[in-house]
Amino acid sequence: MEITRTTVPGAGVVHHFLTRGGQRFGVLVDGAGQRALLIYGATDPDEPEQRIALEHDEADQVAEVLHSSSVADRLAHLERRLAELLGGST
């Protein structure tokens, strides 16, 4: 996946993603930390066809779903690894 980061004056920072399959989307992070998903179509590669505004908790929920494993699973793995390093077991 190709990822680029662009600062847009007055709007914030846009992270553009280009998948191996050629699909484009972006994440806009404004100065207040609000996030929006930007969905691009084939007609205009510079203008999103859709903008989906996300509240902070919604952005966290989307990020959790996109992780290859959940936060709880990653935390449990780290706890087991720490116990191993300290010579104990769980």
URRA-V661247 format. One line per field, one symbol per residue. ss: DSSP state (H for helix, E for strand, - for the rest). phi: phi as a letter, one per 20 degrees, with the letter a starting at -180 (. if undefined). burial: b if it has 24 or more other ideal C-beta (glycine too) atoms within 12 Angstrom, else e. A space follows every 50 residues. Layout:
BEGIN
ss: ???
phi: ???
burial: ???
END
This chain:
BEGIN
ss: -EEEEEEE---EEEEEEE-----EEEEEE-----EEEEE----------E EEEE-HHHHHHHHHHH----HHHHHHHHHHHHHHH-----
phi: .eccccedgndpddeedcfgenedbbcedefenfdbeddddefcfddffb cdfcfgffffffffffffbfgffffffffffffffendbd
burial: eeeeeeeeeeeeebbbeeeeeeebbbbbbeeeeebbbbebeeeeeeebee eeeeeeeeeeeeeeeeeeeeeeeeeeeeeeeeeeeeeeee
END
